[in-house]
Amino acid sequence: MPGPLTQGTEHFPHASRAHDDERTRAYAALDPMVARNEEATEGLFPPGADAHPRAVAEEIVRVLALPAGTRPLRTVVDFSQAGVEEVNEVLRRAQEDFVTRLGFGELLHVRTAPALEAP
């Protein structure tokens, strides 16, 4: 689950503005909010954060190197400290509780079928 990346992409320069004049005029009333968003986005990252897509590739490599059956369902690469890990944990507990209440809790600990695991 990648968070915002400030390097190696053109996401931020192009994310907040339309690329044609008609839409730009139609949304002109939102310009002050867009400017505030751009300022706020710049302040999301701690000093020295290297929010580069390379970190996503490195995380993929790390997860793939884990033994089958131990890989996490989700992993987060987010330099903005948005609390995604905490939200994922709350979601995981809620889903686990729901599945357990349905009577299928034993399935929560089965990560992959043995016949499907890579050698």
Secondary structure, DSSP 8 states (H G I E B T S, - for coil): -B----SSS-HHHHHSS-SSHHHHHHTGGGHHHHHHHHHHHHTSS-TT----THHHHHHHHHHHHS-TT---S---B-TT---HHHHHHHHHHHHHHHHHHTT-GGGGG--S-GGGS--
